Amino acid sequence: AVYQSIDELPLMASAKEAYDFIIVGGGGAGATLAGRLSENPKFSVLLIEAGADNEGREDLMMPSKNLEVQADTSYIWNWWTVPLSGVNNRSIEYKSGHVLGGGTSINGMVYTRGADNDYDLWGKVSKDSKTWSWKGLAPYIKKHEKWVQPPGERNISGQYDPRVHGYKGPVGVSLPWSVPIEFDARALKNAEIQDEFDFNPDPNSGKPIGVTWTQFTIGAGERTSSATSYLGPDVRKRPNLAILVNTYAKRVLPTPGPTLGFRKNIRTVELVRRNGEGPSTTVTAKKEVILTAGAIGSAKLLLDSGIGDKTELEKVGVKSVANIHDVGKGLTDHFTASIMWTANGTDAVINATESLDLWRKERIGPYSEPTGPRHQILWSRIPDNSPVLKDYADPSAGPNSPHFEITLSGGGSSIFSFVVLLTPYSRGSVTINSTDPLAPPLIDLGFLTHPFDRAALIEGIRQTKRFYSGLAWDGYVKEFLGPDPDADPSPEGQEVFWNAIKADVNSFFHPCGTAAISPKGSGVGKGEGVVDSELKVKTVTGLRVADAAVIPYVPTAHTQAAVYTLAERAADLIKEAWK
Ligand SMILES: Cc1cc2nc3c(=O)[nH]c(=O)nc-3n(C[C@H](O)[C@H](O)[C@H](O)COP(=O)(O)OP(=O)(O)OC[C@H]3O[C@@H](n4cnc5c(N)ncnc54)[C@H](O)[C@@H]3O)c2cc1C
């Protein structure tokens, strides 16, 4: 059942130790884990989410509302980054889902898994390639997915590879409703005739490089989130699953009772109403607490609980519970720069009333797909002979991992591309500066602080310029509006270019790496990670982290597919451990 506040949780007194598993954070990973663990009727599961229930909210179901829900402060955390030194000390609004389903309830729905090399790197980092590798994870990559036809008449033959998809999972994935337009045909033609670029029939085969059609987590014209797919009506009826919304987990606490040697047993969670009002209360898991509050939220929760670098925490006044240096360190995210051209297309006009009617009646039409780039994506690498790869060691996980995502979006009088560096060297951090768990985290994304990232971005913009200068665009693409790194090579000209970039750089909101996975038995010092290869927090017992925080390097993709995969894998690890 779903409980709207702590006070509603039945028999609160006896509920205190009633649950085998307490999952903190009902986002991409948390909802997946709650759904999977409660499949076993012998396990009792409590899922705690700070935001509201997703049920019955049309704006969360209608794909075209993506940008609106990302701007709605009832669905996102009110987080801002610290002034970012690499982008002229701008603070960026750091969007993150604050509703059941977390990011998956409000995100752009782009469905990309990334490269096989990305997942193999998790295996190398954790020294457990059997569990954490493209091959090891293959069943879980397919397990979460339910590939479906897009709503409407679009003929998708040749626009995806049926062999690489899952058909039996809960998360609906499809190509969008709209049929290809002239812009798309020219992009394909260009990939055909330009040597540098190729068409790739499916970005999700583990080898994403090329021009690909964009797939979305949209099933039958509606957004699918971890909440709609793993916490559907039948799951909500399970007697062994309690979903507690509007409730904030302040800390995890050491739990009295038997311990494993000197290890502290962390199975208790301190809760308060989301608005911070009313008394705090505690619940204790019989088996484990699993943190899935997201890469920012889980790191913050650990730090607020005294799990992190002892010296830094004591400076803030937080008593150390476990001295693990890397908590909150290693934050990696994708930054975007946007560039534009004028073009000769004709802008399509969407009739709002008709579209709404169509979507409400049949779940088709323009409102059945996201607002924003939704045509194709060019995934590309820095050419091997580029000076950038001579000056810096290649940060990518391997030859199948693209360095760039370049969104291809046009059709009207302008062409717009996000150039996204998928393999940044720059890293940031999540820290706290208060003993109050309700205070916001300090988020430093580290964008553009490494010289590789700046050099690579120029390379990415040049590559996009080459793409749009191909013969297939003759008579269609008009003028490049920049920002253009080649417009003026003088120091003043370069300053103008960089100022334009720095004023615009934003995030794709793919934070990872703040509680990174590491080998079993490894230490707790700098660069040694936070969880072991079974996702257990080092040096304590009873506590795991199982969300984007543990992913050591941000995948060369939008991150929800990796999170679903990770959470599916984690669910089986946990089921196995307690069978
Ligand atoms: C604006 C935006 C657009 C995006 N677009 C895409 C896209 O198009 N494609 C894609 O693949 N990925 C996209 N992503 C990223 C994707 O949504 C995330 O990678 C994914 O949701 C991460 O899953 P998670 O479980 O790690 O964290 P989340 O999904 O963020 O879940 C964490 C949950 O924990 C809750 N929580 C946090 N702290 C507490 C606490 N103390 N107590 C209780 N609950 C707490 C949060 O409210 C949230 O529900 C986007 C993200 C954002 C924010």
The ligand as an SDF file (V2000), in Angstrom:
LIG
                    3D

 53 58  0  0  0  0  0  0  0  0999 V2000
   16.0470   16.8690  -15.6530 C   0  0  0  0  0  0  0  0  0  0  0  0
   16.5900   15.4900  -15.9000 C   0  0  0  0  0  0  0  0  0  0  0  0
   16.5650   14.9570  -17.1880 C   0  0  0  0  0  0  0  0  0  0  0  0
   17.0820   13.6840  -17.4280 C   0  0  0  0  0  0  0  0  0  0  0  0
   16.9500   13.1270  -18.6740 N   0  0  0  0  0  0  0  0  0  0  0  0
   17.2980   11.8370  -18.8670 C   0  0  0  0  0  0  0  0  0  0  0  0
   17.0150   11.1820  -20.0950 C   0  0  0  0  0  0  0  0  0  0  0  0
   16.4160   11.7480  -21.0090 O   0  0  0  0  0  0  0  0  0  0  0  0
   17.4080    9.8820  -20.2290 N   0  0  0  0  0  0  0  0  0  0  0  0
   18.0520    9.2100  -19.2290 C   0  0  0  0  0  0  0  0  0  0  0  0
   18.4340    8.0520  -19.4260 O   0  0  0  0  0  0  0  0  0  0  0  0
   18.3310    9.8040  -18.0540 N   0  0  0  0  0  0  0  0  0  0  0  0
   17.9290   11.0850  -17.8370 C   0  0  0  0  0  0  0  0  0  0  0  0
   18.1310   11.6600  -16.6230 N   0  0  0  0  0  0  0  0  0  0  0  0
   18.8630   10.8920  -15.5940 C   0  0  0  0  0  0  0  0  0  0  0  0
   18.0530    9.7690  -14.9350 C   0  0  0  0  0  0  0  0  0  0  0  0
   16.7540   10.2000  -14.6490 O   0  0  0  0  0  0  0  0  0  0  0  0
   18.8140    9.3330  -13.6840 C   0  0  0  0  0  0  0  0  0  0  0  0
   20.0300    8.7630  -14.0970 O   0  0  0  0  0  0  0  0  0  0  0  0
   18.0880    8.3250  -12.8090 C   0  0  0  0  0  0  0  0  0  0  0  0
   16.8180    8.7750  -12.4290 O   0  0  0  0  0  0  0  0  0  0  0  0
   18.9390    8.0690  -11.5710 C   0  0  0  0  0  0  0  0  0  0  0  0
   18.3250    7.1170  -10.7580 O   0  0  0  0  0  0  0  0  0  0  0  0
   18.6610    7.0360   -9.2080 P   0  0  0  0  0  0  0  0  0  0  0  0
   17.8100    5.9790   -8.6450 O   0  0  0  0  0  0  0  0  0  0  0  0
   20.1310    6.9460   -9.0480 O   0  0  0  0  0  0  0  0  0  0  0  0
   18.2340    8.4740   -8.6090 O   0  0  0  0  0  0  0  0  0  0  0  0
   16.8500    9.2320   -8.6940 P   0  0  0  0  0  0  0  0  0  0  0  0
   16.0290    8.7410   -9.8120 O   0  0  0  0  0  0  0  0  0  0  0  0
   17.1710   10.6780   -8.6180 O   0  0  0  0  0  0  0  0  0  0  0  0
   16.1030    8.7980   -7.3530 O   0  0  0  0  0  0  0  0  0  0  0  0
   16.4240    9.2350   -6.0750 C   0  0  0  0  0  0  0  0  0  0  0  0
   15.1400    9.3380   -5.2690 C   0  0  0  0  0  0  0  0  0  0  0  0
   15.4460    9.4600   -3.8910 O   0  0  0  0  0  0  0  0  0  0  0  0
   14.6410   10.4640   -3.3090 C   0  0  0  0  0  0  0  0  0  0  0  0
   15.3890   10.9920   -2.1720 N   0  0  0  0  0  0  0  0  0  0  0  0
   16.5530   11.6800   -2.2080 C   0  0  0  0  0  0  0  0  0  0  0  0
   16.9680   11.9720   -0.9520 N   0  0  0  0  0  0  0  0  0  0  0  0
   16.0430   11.4350   -0.1150 C   0  0  0  0  0  0  0  0  0  0  0  0
   15.9220   11.3930    1.3030 C   0  0  0  0  0  0  0  0  0  0  0  0
   16.8470   11.9380    2.1100 N   0  0  0  0  0  0  0  0  0  0  0  0
   14.8340   10.7770    1.8390 N   0  0  0  0  0  0  0  0  0  0  0  0
   13.9000   10.1970    1.0470 C   0  0  0  0  0  0  0  0  0  0  0  0
   13.9750   10.2060   -0.3120 N   0  0  0  0  0  0  0  0  0  0  0  0
   15.0400   10.8130   -0.8820 C   0  0  0  0  0  0  0  0  0  0  0  0
   14.4080   11.4480   -4.4300 C   0  0  0  0  0  0  0  0  0  0  0  0
   13.2710   12.2570   -4.1910 O   0  0  0  0  0  0  0  0  0  0  0  0
   14.2890   10.5420   -5.6330 C   0  0  0  0  0  0  0  0  0  0  0  0
   12.9680   10.1310   -5.8540 O   0  0  0  0  0  0  0  0  0  0  0  0
   17.6410   12.9390  -16.3540 C   0  0  0  0  0  0  0  0  0  0  0  0
   17.6530   13.4670  -15.0620 C   0  0  0  0  0  0  0  0  0  0  0  0
   17.1090   14.7170  -14.8320 C   0  0  0  0  0  0  0  0  0  0  0  0
   17.1010   15.2530  -13.4330 C   0  0  0  0  0  0  0  0  0  0  0  0
  1  2  1  0
  2  3  1  0
  2 52  2  0
  3  4  2  0
  4  5  1  0
  4 50  1  0
  5  6  2  0
  6  7  1  0
  6 13  1  0
  7  8  2  0
  7  9  1  0
  9 10  1  0
 10 11  2  0
 10 12  1  0
 12 13  2  0
 13 14  1  0
 14 15  1  0
 14 50  1  0
 15 16  1  0
 16 17  1  0
 16 18  1  0
 18 19  1  0
 18 20  1  0
 20 21  1  0
 20 22  1  0
 22 23  1  0
 23 24  1  0
 24 25  2  0
 24 26  1  0
 24 27  1  0
 27 28  1  0
 28 29  2  0
 28 30  1  0
 28 31  1  0
 31 32  1  0
 32 33  1  0
 33 34  1  0
 33 48  1  0
 34 35  1  0
 35 36  1  0
 35 46  1  0
 36 37  1  0
 36 45  1  0
 37 38  2  0
 38 39  1  0
 39 40  1  0
 39 45  2  0
 40 41  1  0
 40 42  2  0
 42 43  1  0
 43 44  2  0
 44 45  1  0
 46 47  1  0
 46 48  1  0
 48 49  1  0
 50 51  2  0
 51 52  1  0
 52 53  1  0
M  END
$$$$
